[in-house]
């Protein structure tokens, strides 16, 4: 049968699954040389009118919805007792299969990606007066690049001038009460279905599944939903209210449309860009395990992973290693029991810790903090020792141990300060991390910089690193004097505010928002600079000098340029389509 062409043109390759009205097979288009999906639907009577053929309305409906998140319809033909719907082929798996085979791997970032793409597809449909009416994991396809497409508009109803009509069919567990009762429907029906899919991804199960409609209605009415924020790491409390409102049995209590629902829910989820990469990896893993991944998809995945390693991970590891090495080089000679004079110990220790930070980033900064604390303790500066151990340990437990970006945020900040641009500290933290982690990392970086030399300068605004060891005859007294300065806390408050502001505006991972967030930090940092100068000069001068302004403007300009290029340290890989020809492969 494999040698027989469908419609004299399409060579079957294998079965892809079963849709709402027929079987879907993967086929090779012998004319255009590409893979397509062919949906075969039986026709009761070969001679029946074209208008009565099942699937024709689906073809017409889907054909008018042209979007990257919707599976495209290419053609519709009838032969003998079968109708064939020719659709775009998506190399990947369904969301249902993903949840079935690797549900433990689902992350808040993945959920954010599914929400973003599916909600967009539904918005396009609704803008064209089309309801899907069968949104479920089986109808959500994920390709080998992590891109998502919605398929199967077989139950969609075109609206009339009077509005949307009622519709039969659907899938139990993903149908709201009004659809089961065959009441007049609107786009809030698809909103409920999407919310049930998202809840299933987060909680690991669909609480509305039942054997029949009566059981489904009972399951919806008596459902005891667990708070989504308690089910999956990275899901915030914002998701709880948004999902519960969208899943309200009374459609009038839901959000007015899918767009508003997605906008509210997105705040409680992760990073959609990261989720796309994670979805791509998960899809390829499933396909690799079953031998389904083509050489083309494997090649693209390998290329993306290579770029990711070189552009992001490698760079962060190098920066972290250099920064940790420099801080160790500063700290080791100040340990009281270390050999005096020029010894290779500091260089050897700096090199060793630098290598450790490169190979195992979460371990780099803790070692630096321990050595700095040891140096201060050996010279009797116990205030600094306690501060470093306490705050550093808390930072490591809540932030630093969880990933490469989290572990290297502080080293990157310190290296920027070493280069004479300490204003980059809050920018880097806010750009790379979420709000909580950014604030905590900023505070910890501030403490390290302060202890290394900030308090020994007339102005607390621009801190060029210089070891405090040996600067003052009484380091403890000098340290406490630095803490007593109002400018010290003004700088800290400004840094915290700036990092939080940037992190909040980078949250949605939009370039415009990221650029605006970094630009807005100018006001915060420059205001702090002006206030600090005024206090240092007893109110005689309010305008910072050119050097101080440059120390703020330069990192902000660099951050804006980086944000305009790509959003928070995450690469997006767009590879050109490559043609796979089974005939050429067989030859």
C-alpha positions in Angstrom: 0.0 0.0 0.0 3.0 2.3 0.6 3.6 2.3 -3.2 0.0 3.5 -3.9 -0.4 7.2 -4.3 -3.2 9.1 -2.6 -5.0 11.1 -5.2 -2.2 10.1 -7.6 0.1 12.5 -5.8 0.8 11.7 -2.1 2.8 8.7 -1.1 1.9 7.5 2.4 4.8 7.3 4.9 3.1 6.4 8.1 0.1 7.0 10.3 0.3 10.2 12.4 -2.9 9.7 14.5 -6.6 10.1 14.4 -8.5 13.3 14.3 -12.1 14.2 15.1 -13.5 12.9 11.8 -10.8 10.5 10.4 -7.4 9.1 10.2 -4.3 11.3 9.7 -1.3 9.9 7.7 2.0 11.5 6.9 2.6 11.5 3.1 5.2 12.7 0.6 4.0 15.2 -2.0 5.7 13.8 -5.1 5.1 17.0 -7.1 6.4 19.7 -4.7 8.7 17.4 -2.8 7.6 18.0 0.8 5.9 16.1 3.5 2.2 16.8 4.2 -0.5 15.5 6.6 -3.4 13.8 4.9 -6.7 13.5 6.8 -8.8 10.8 5.3 -12.6 10.9 6.1 -15.1 8.3 4.9 -18.0 9.5 2.8 -21.3 7.6 3.3 -22.4 7.9 -0.3 -19.9 8.6 -3.1 -22.4 10.6 -5.0 -23.5 12.9 -2.2 -23.4 16.6 -2.8 -20.0 18.3 -2.1 -21.7 20.6 0.4 -22.6 17.6 2.5 -19.2 16.0 2.6 -17.7 15.9 6.1 -14.5 18.0 6.5 -15.3 20.5 3.7 -16.4 23.1 6.2 -13.3 22.3 8.3 -11.2 22.9 5.2 -12.8 26.2 4.4 -12.7 27.4 8.0 -9.0 26.5 8.5 -8.0 27.9 5.1 -9.2 31.4 6.1 -7.0 31.2 9.3 -3.5 31.9 8.1 -1.1 32.1 11.0 2.2 30.6 12.2 0.4 29.1 15.2 -2.4 27.4 13.1 -1.8 24.3 11.0 -2.4 25.4 7.4 -4.8 23.7 5.0 -3.4 23.1 1.6 -6.1 21.3 -0.4 -9.3 19.3 -0.2 -10.2 16.5 -2.6 -12.7 13.6 -2.8 -12.0 10.3 -4.4 -14.4 7.3 -4.4 -15.8 7.0 -0.9 -13.2 9.0 0.9 -12.6 12.8 1.4 -9.0 13.9 1.8 -8.0 17.1 3.7 -4.3 18.0 2.8 -2.7 19.9 5.6 0.7 21.3 6.6 2.9 18.7 8.1 4.3 19.4 11.6 7.3 17.3 12.5 6.8 16.8 16.2 4.4 15.4 18.7 1.1 16.3 20.3 0.9 18.0 23.7 -1.0 15.0 24.8 1.9 12.7 24.0 4.3 15.0 25.7 2.3 15.0 28.9 2.0 11.3 28.7 5.6 10.4 28.2 7.5 13.2 30.1 5.0 14.9 32.4 7.7 15.1 35.1 9.7 17.4 32.8 7.0 20.0 32.4 8.2 23.4 33.7 6.5 26.8 34.2 8.4 28.1 31.2 6.9 25.3 29.0 3.4 26.3 30.2 4.1 29.9 29.4 5.0 28.9 25.8 1.9 26.8 25.3 -0.3 29.6 26.7 1.3 32.2 24.5 1.1 30.3 21.2 -2.3 28.7 21.7 -3.9 31.8 23.0 -2.5 33.7 19.9 -4.0 31.1 17.6 -7.4 31.3 19.2 -7.2 35.1 19.1 -6.7 34.9 15.3 -9.6 32.5 15.0 -11.9 34.7 17.1 -10.9 37.8 15.2 -12.2 36.0 12.1 -15.4 35.0 13.8 -14.3 31.3 14.2 -14.6 29.2 17.3 -12.4 26.1 17.7 -14.6 24.2 20.1 -12.2 21.3 20.6 -9.1 22.7 22.2 -7.3 19.8 23.9 -3.8 18.4 24.2 -4.4 16.1 21.2 -5.0 19.2 19.0 -1.9 21.1 20.1 1.2 20.1 18.1 4.7 20.9 19.1 7.5 20.6 16.5 11.2 19.9 16.9 12.0 23.6 17.3 9.5 24.1 20.2 7.0 25.9 18.0 3.3 25.2 18.7 0.5 24.9 16.2 -3.2 24.4 16.8 -5.0 21.9 14.5 -8.4 20.3 13.9 -11.0 23.0 13.4 -13.5 20.2 12.6 -15.9 21.4 15.2 -15.5 25.1 14.5 -18.5 27.2 13.8 -18.6 30.3 11.7 -20.6 33.1 13.2 -23.5 34.6 11.6 -24.7 38.2 11.8 -26.6 37.2 14.9 -23.4 35.9 16.7 -22.0 32.5 17.4 -24.3 29.5 17.2 -24.5 26.4 19.4 -22.5 23.4 18.5 -22.4 19.7 19.2 -19.4 17.5 19.7 -16.2 18.3 21.6 -14.2 16.3 24.1 -15.2 15.6 27.6 -12.8 17.2 30.0 -12.3 20.2 27.8 -15.9 21.3 27.2 -17.4 24.0 29.4 -21.0 23.4 30.7 -22.6 25.6 28.1 -21.1 23.5 25.3 -22.3 20.3 26.8 -25.8 21.8 27.2 -25.7 23.0 23.6 -26.4 26.6 24.6 -25.3 29.6 22.5 -21.5 29.8 22.5 -18.9 32.5 22.2 -15.2 32.8 22.5 -15.3 32.2 26.3 -16.0 28.6 25.4 -12.4 28.3 24.0 -11.1 30.2 27.0 -12.4 27.5 29.3 -10.9 24.8 27.2 -7.5 26.5 27.1 -7.6 27.0 30.9 -8.4 23.3 31.4 -5.3 22.4 29.2 -3.1 24.8 31.1 -4.3 23.5 34.5 -3.6 19.9 33.3 -0.1 20.8 32.4 0.5 22.4 35.8 -1.3 20.0 38.0 -0.5 16.8 36.1 -4.1 15.8 35.6 -7.5 16.9 34.3 -10.1 17.0 37.1 -13.0 17.3 34.6 -12.6 13.9 32.8 -15.6 11.6 33.0 -17.2 8.7 31.1 -20.2 10.7 29.9 -21.7 14.2 29.8 -23.6 13.7 33.0 -20.4 12.7 34.8 -18.5 15.6 33.2 -21.1 18.1 34.4 -20.9 16.6 37.9 -17.1 16.7 37.8 -17.1 20.4 36.9 -19.6 21.3 39.6 -17.9 19.4 42.3 -14.3 19.9 41.2 -11.9 20.6 44.1 -9.0 22.4 42.3 -5.6 22.5 43.9 -3.9 25.9 43.8 -1.7 25.8 40.6 1.1 27.7 42.5 1.4 24.7 44.8 1.6 22.2 42.0 4.6 23.3 39.9 7.8 25.3 40.7 7.9 28.7 39.1 4.1 29.1 39.0 3.2 32.3 40.9 0.1 33.1 42.9 -1.1 35.3 40.0 -1.9 32.1 38.1 -4.3 30.8 40.8 -6.9 33.6 40.4 -6.5 33.7 36.6 -7.1 30.0 36.1 -9.9 29.8 38.5 -11.7 32.7 36.9 -11.3 31.2 33.4 -12.6 27.8 34.7 -15.7 29.3 36.3 -18.8 27.2 35.2 -20.7 30.5 34.6 -19.3 32.0 31.4 -20.3 35.5 32.5 -17.8 35.2 35.4 -14.9 34.4 33.1 -12.6 36.9 31.4 -14.2 38.7 28.5 -11.9 37.0 25.9 -8.8 34.8 25.5 -6.5 37.7 25.2 -7.4 39.1 28.6 -7.2 35.7 30.2 -3.7 35.0 28.7 -2.4 38.4 29.7 -3.5 37.9 33.3 -2.2 34.3 33.5 1.2 35.1 31.9 2.2 37.0 35.0 2.1 33.9 37.0 4.1 31.7 34.7 7.7 31.5 33.5 9.7 32.6 30.5 8.1 31.6 27.2 11.5 31.9 25.3 13.1 29.4 27.7 10.0 27.2 27.5 10.4 27.0 23.7 13.9 25.7 24.0 12.8 23.2 26.7 9.9 22.0 24.6 12.2 21.5 21.6 14.5 19.4 23.7 11.6 17.4 25.2 10.1 16.7 21.7 13.4 15.6 20.3 14.0 13.4 23.3 10.6 11.7 22.8 11.2 11.4 19.0 14.8 10.1 19.5 13.6 7.5 22.0 11.2 6.1 19.4 13.4 6.6 16.4 11.0 9.2 14.9 13.4 12.1 14.7 14.7 12.7 11.2 18.3 13.5 10.4 17.2 17.0 9.7 15.6 17.7 13.1 18.6 16.1 14.8 20.9 18.4 12.9 18.9 21.5 13.7 18.8 20.5 17.4 22.5 19.9 17.5 23.1 23.3 15.9 20.8 25.1 18.3 22.4 23.5 21.3 25.9 24.4 20.0 24.9 28.0 19.6 23.4 28.1 23.0 26.5 26.7 24.6 28.8 29.1 22.8 26.8 32.3 23.0 25.3 32.1 26.5 26.7 29.4 28.8 30.3 29.6 27.7 30.3 33.4 28.0 28.8 33.4 31.4 31.2 30.7 32.6 34.2 32.7 31.4 33.0 35.9 33.0 32.2 34.1 36.3 35.6 32.4 36.3 37.5 35.7 35.7 35.6 37.6 38.3 35.9 34.9 41.0 39.6 34.6 40.2 40.2 38.3 40.7 38.3 38.4 44.0 40.4 35.4 45.3 43.6 37.1 44.2 42.5 40.1 46.3 41.5 38.1 49.4 44.1 35.4 49.7 47.1 37.7 50.4 45.1 39.3 53.3 44.7 36.1 55.2 46.9 36.6 58.3 48.5 33.2 58.4 49.4 33.1 54.7 53.1 33.6 53.8 54.1 37.2 53.5 55.7 38.7 50.4 55.3 37.8 46.8 54.3 34.2 46.7 52.6 32.1 44.1 49.8 31.2 46.5 47.4 34.0 45.5 47.9 33.2 41.8 47.5 29.5 42.3 44.4 30.0 44.4 42.9 32.5 41.9 43.5 30.1 39.0 42.1 27.1 40.9 38.9 28.9 41.9 38.5 30.4 38.4 38.6 26.9 37.0 36.1 25.7 39.6 33.8 28.6 38.7 34.0 27.7 35.0 33.4 24.0 35.5 30.9 24.2 38.4 29.5 27.8 38.4 27.3 27.4 41.6 30.5 26.6 43.6 32.6 29.6 42.5 31.0 32.4 44.4 30.5 30.5 47.7 34.3 29.7 47.7 35.0 33.4 47.1 32.7 34.4 50.0 34.4 31.9 52.3 37.9 33.2 51.5 36.8 36.8 51.9 35.2 36.0 55.2 38.3 34.2 56.3 40.5 37.1 55.4 38.3 39.6 57.4 38.2 37.2 60.3 41.9 36.7 60.4 42.3 40.5 60.8 39.6 40.7 63.4 36.9 42.4 61.3 34.2 40.1 62.5 31.3 42.4 61.4 32.3 41.9 57.8 32.8 38.1 58.4 29.3 37.7 59.9 27.8 39.9 57.1 29.5 37.9 54.3 28.7 34.5 55.8 25.1 35.3 56.7 24.0 37.2 53.6 26.2 35.1 51.2 24.8 31.9 52.6 21.2 33.1 52.3 21.9 34.1 48.7 23.4 30.8 47.8 20.5 28.8 49.4 17.8 30.9 47.7 19.4 31.8 44.4 23.0 30.8 43.6 22.6 27.0 43.7 19.9 26.8 41.2 21.5 27.4 37.8 24.3 28.9 35.7 22.6 32.4 35.3 21.8 32.6 39.0 25.3 31.5 40.0 27.1 34.0 37.8 24.9 37.1 38.3 27.1 38.4 41.2 30.5 37.6 39.6 29.3 39.4 36.4 28.3 42.4 38.5 31.6 42.5 40.4 33.6 42.3 37.2 31.6 45.3 35.8 32.5 47.2 39.0 36.1 46.3 38.5 35.9 47.9 35.1 34.8 51.1 36.8 31.1 50.9 36.0 29.4 49.8 39.2 26.0 51.0 38.0 26.0 47.9 35.9 25.4 45.8 39.1 21.6 46.4 39.3 21.3 46.3 35.5 22.9 42.9 35.2 20.9 41.4 38.1 17.6 42.8 36.8 18.3 41.8 33.3 19.2 38.2 34.1 17.0 37.2 37.0 13.4 37.4 38.3 12.5 40.1 40.7 13.2 38.3 44.0 16.5 36.8 42.8 17.6 40.1 41.2 17.0 42.1 44.4 18.8 39.5 46.6 21.8 39.2 44.2 22.0 43.0 44.0 22.1 43.3 47.8 24.8 40.6 48.0 26.9 42.2 45.3 26.6 45.6 47.0 27.9 44.1 50.3 30.9 42.5 48.6 31.8 45.7 46.8 31.2 47.7 50.0 33.5 45.5 52.0 36.2 45.4 49.4 36.6 49.2 49.2 33.5 51.2 48.8 33.4 52.8 52.2 37.0 54.2 51.9 36.1 56.7 49.2 34.6 60.2 49.6 31.6 59.3 47.5 29.6 56.1 47.9 28.2 56.4 44.4 31.2 55.3 42.3 33.0 52.4 43.8 36.2 51.4 42.1 37.3 48.2 43.7 40.3 48.5 46.0 41.1 46.2 48.9 40.3 47.7 52.3 42.8 45.6 54.0 45.5 47.8 55.3 43.8 51.0 54.2 42.7 52.0 57.7 44.5 51.5 61.0 41.2 50.2 62.5 39.3 48.5 59.7 36.3 47.7 61.9 35.9 51.4 62.8 36.2 52.4 59.2 33.6 49.8 58.3 31.1 51.0 60.8 31.7 54.6 59.8 30.9 53.6 56.2 27.7 51.9 57.4 26.8 55.1 59.2 26.9 57.2 56.1 23.5 58.1 54.5 25.0 57.8 51.1 25.8 54.2 51.6 22.1 53.3 52.1 21.0 55.7 49.3 23.1 53.8 46.9 21.8 50.4 48.1 18.2 51.6 47.9 18.8 52.9 44.4 20.4 49.7 43.2 17.6 47.6 44.7 15.0 49.8 43.1 16.7 49.8 39.7 17.2 46.0 39.6 13.6 45.4 40.7 12.3 47.8 38.0 14.3 46.2 35.3 13.4 42.7 36.4 9.7 43.6 36.4 9.7 45.1 33.0 11.8 42.2 31.6 9.3 39.8 33.0 7.3 39.4 29.8 10.5 39.0 27.8 9.6 41.7 25.3 12.5 43.7 23.8 10.6 47.0 24.1 9.8 46.5 27.7 13.3 45.4 28.5 14.8 48.5 26.8 12.3 50.7 28.6 13.1 49.1 31.9 16.8 49.7 31.6 16.2 53.3 30.4 13.9 54.0 33.3 16.7 52.9 35.7 18.6 56.1 34.6 16.2 58.2 36.6 16.6 56.0 39.7 20.4 55.8 39.6 21.0 59.5 38.6 18.6 60.7 41.3 20.6 58.6 43.9 23.8 60.0 42.5 22.6 63.6 42.8 21.3 63.1 46.3 24.6 61.5 47.4 26.6 64.3 45.9 24.4 66.9 47.7 24.9 65.1 51.0 28.6 64.7 50.5 28.9 68.5 49.7 26.5 69.6 52.4 24.0 70.8 49.8 26.4 73.1 48.0 26.4 70.9 44.9 23.6 68.8 43.4 25.0 68.1 40.0 27.2 65.0 39.6 30.4 65.5 37.7 30.9 64.0 34.3 32.8 60.9 35.6 30.0 59.9 37.9 27.4 60.4 35.2 29.5 58.4 32.8 29.7 55.5 35.3 25.9 55.4 35.1 25.2 56.2 31.5 27.7 53.8 30.0 26.4 50.5 31.5 22.8 51.6 30.9 23.5 52.3 27.2 25.2 48.9 27.0 22.3 47.3 28.7 19.8 48.9 26.3 21.8 47.8 23.3 21.8 44.2 24.7 18.1 44.3 25.4 17.4 45.6 21.9 19.4 42.7 20.5 17.9 39.9 22.6 15.8 39.6 25.7 17.3 38.4 29.0 20.2 36.3 27.9 18.1 33.9 26.0 18.8 33.1 22.4 16.1 32.4 19.9 17.0 30.0 17.1 15.4 30.4 13.8 16.8 27.9 11.3 15.8 27.7 7.6 13.6 24.8 6.6 15.5 22.0 5.0 13.9 19.6 2.5 13.8 15.9 3.2 13.2 13.7 0.3 12.4 10.0 1.1 13.0 9.1 -2.5 16.4 10.6 -2.5 17.1 9.0 0.9 16.2 5.5 -0.5 18.4 6.1 -3.5 
